Amino acid sequence: MTATAAMTIALAPTAAADPAGGADAIAWQEAVDAPDAYPNTAVEWDVPITLSDGTVLRANVFRPAKADGTPIDEQTPVVLNLTPYTKLLSTLASVAMEDPTLQPLVEDLGTILNLGVPFDGITELAAPAAQLGRAFGLNRDLVQNGYTQVIVDVRGTGFSHGQWDVLGPREQQDTVEVIDWVAAQPWSNGRIGTTGVSYSAINQIQAAGHRPAELDAVFAVEPGNDLLRDIVGTGGAIGVGFMPAWLGLVNGLKWAPDVEALLQGRFDAQWLRDRMADPVTKIPELVEALTAPTIEGVSPEALEVAQDGPFYQERQADLDAIEVPTFVFGNWHDIFANSEPDIYNSIPVAPGNKQLVMGDGYHAVLGEGFGTPGHPPTMVALQRAWFDHWLKDIDNGITEYGPVTLLQQGDGWTTTDQFPRAGVEYQRMYLSTRPSGTAAHSVHDGSLQPAPQDSPARLTVAPGLRGVCSREAAQGTAGIAVLLGSNCTKDARFNEEEGLTFTSEPMAEPTVLSGPINLHLNTVLDTPDGFWSVSINDVAPDGRSTVLSSGSLVASLRAIDDSKSTFTSSGDYARAHPYLTLDTHQPVVPGRPTQLDISMIPTDAILQPGHRIRIDVYASSIPRSLPLGPMLHDSRLAPQHLELDSTAPSFVTLPIVG
């Protein structure tokens, strides 16, 4: 019996709606492209907002204005964005988006920099820059069409006072208080929406969970909600491809002074005192967690951010409490892809009043083609339509869009009513040493079979550095590693040369995967700890191996919280939720078989006829992630082993749409 025959084969469901949005989307884009209702923008810089604890935040207020630059008299809806990246950065992004000379260059950057392979990653990174820039900072299209936009530095960043709370309880309260402040301003009509990318998206999802009375709509681009598992400590390993650079960026930007105030003799002494009190937020803790050789040598402050517990629980939004219309925009290879579908699924709002769009890009790379046939509308058009409907009561059809718009990897954009798709049936495929004949380049070319192999065998894999050229590197660096080109990000064969591969027979019919994927491994280590990184790939007839999803796990943090996991009808893990706490830390007994369950990020894909499923298994994932110092020390970076044995088989559990 072949691997293909063991699967339920299914065609992708026929979409009842158009992912491009049809006539409604044409109207949304025409509204964006039409002459602005107001010819100018009036700006109030660094408006003080005094919070309940006396801390002063600084806000830039952008209002619709007449030709002479004076603001209009009418009250307007307000779109709010709170950022840790300083309002100055968002202003510069706005200048690049709106300047008559720079705007065409930014919008055509992908075409201008299209140098072809191996430099095609430059195009991939640059092409969506204009869309991301407008969502990140000031969107003058909104302002000059009847909205006031308010951009605020969160406490301890930009020109705001206080110490950076990094999405903590005090910052969440700040956001609610800022919403109250905005609603009470004379230029506000009391109807408030929030928007922003990444940190700002997380911030607004958190705020919505507090149910501020004045909040009417949310447009969140790439939000996360399980920050430890998303990026800080995925599988118990620190996200070194992102976290050090990100913390360095925010901590560096928060020291940028208000130059105008300095030149005018209005130096803000309180701002300096607050920066001196906490000069490099969370950087010492990160360094300590990465370098300490023993758990006993890690301070409580570092342990707080290196394991699950109150620190992360306080930073999870109360999704069940959200009652406002919410648009979630994400990507399958975003650093927050683990959370984005969960955010949509958990918000108790009717589909249509909530929307999910999942593309095939990365955190800083939204993907190409938006606004073209077969693709969703541009982000600017979706955002404008969302706020026009929920803040201005315009009946523009946005609630009929989606509600779940997915880039189905291996095919194209689709519209469906839920994720995972209806009709998922989980099926096992077993890892086997039997050669597939498709991956002679790997450490071992194994296969996926419908039954476990009879004779026991051991396969060995060692840590390496080839992961620098991989899709996982691009994901872990928020997309920056796409600069290495599609030969790295869209073909795993270079990385597979230091991994174990297990490949199925070719598909006879289109085969749809939808949802989380779990890999159960029977492992043996020669040391008290180790690190496993895995992926599921779509292998084309020409041999190209494209990563669809991935996951990882530190062996000593293998204990699973069944109350937060999901299971198949046969009792296998569909999505395992490891505790990732030191209370559940279990050093491995060297030489003894140890079973692990490693869940990969939920995804949606279709394998075309002739394509194959491949599972890759590695002993490292540089630069995406690195185990904590004590675990890395215990691993000694030693080779690691898979035991393939019918009495304790290794297998992947696949969500096949039947």
Secondary structure as UniProt FT lines:
FT   TURN            3..6
FT   TURN            19..20
FT   HELIX           22..33
FT   STRAND          40..50
FT   TURN            52..53
FT   STRAND          56..65
FT   TURN            67..68
FT   STRAND          76..83
FT   HELIX           87..98
FT   TURN            100..101
FT   HELIX           102..107
FT   HELIX           109..112
FT   TURN            117..118
FT   HELIX           120..126
FT   TURN            127..128
FT   HELIX           129..136
FT   HELIX           140..143
FT   TURN            144..146
FT   STRAND          148..153
FT   TURN            155..156
FT   TURN            158..159
FT   TURN            166..167
FT   HELIX           169..183
FT   TURN            186..187
FT   STRAND          188..197
FT   HELIX           199..209
FT   TURN            213..214
FT   STRAND          215..221
FT   HELIX           228..232
FT   HELIX           234..236
FT   STRAND          237..238
FT   TURN            240..242
FT   HELIX           243..253
FT   TURN            254..255
FT   HELIX           259..263
FT   TURN            264..265
FT   HELIX           269..277
FT   TURN            279..282
FT   HELIX           283..291
FT   HELIX           295..297
FT   HELIX           300..306
FT   HELIX           310..313
FT   TURN            314..315
FT   HELIX           319..321
FT   STRAND          326..331
FT   TURN            332..333
FT   TURN            335..339
FT   HELIX           340..346
FT   TURN            352..353
FT   STRAND          354..359
FT   TURN            370..371
FT   TURN            373..374
FT   HELIX           379..392
FT   HELIX           398..400
FT   STRAND          404..407
FT   STRAND          413..416
FT   TURN            422..423
FT   STRAND          424..432
FT   TURN            440..441
FT   STRAND          444..449
FT   STRAND          457..461
FT   HELIX           466..468
FT   HELIX           471..476
FT   TURN            477..479
FT   HELIX           480..484
FT   HELIX           486..489
FT   HELIX           493..496
FT   TURN            497..498
FT   STRAND          500..503
FT   STRAND          511..525
FT   STRAND          531..539
FT   TURN            541..542
FT   STRAND          545..554
FT   HELIX           555..557
FT   HELIX           562..564
FT   STRAND          566..567
FT   TURN            569..570
FT   STRAND          573..575
FT   HELIX           582..584
FT   TURN            590..591
FT   STRAND          594..607
FT   TURN            609..610
FT   STRAND          612..618
FT   TURN            622..624
FT   STRAND          625..627
FT   HELIX           629..635
FT   TURN            636..637
FT   STRAND          640..644
FT   TURN            646..647
FT   STRAND          651..657
//
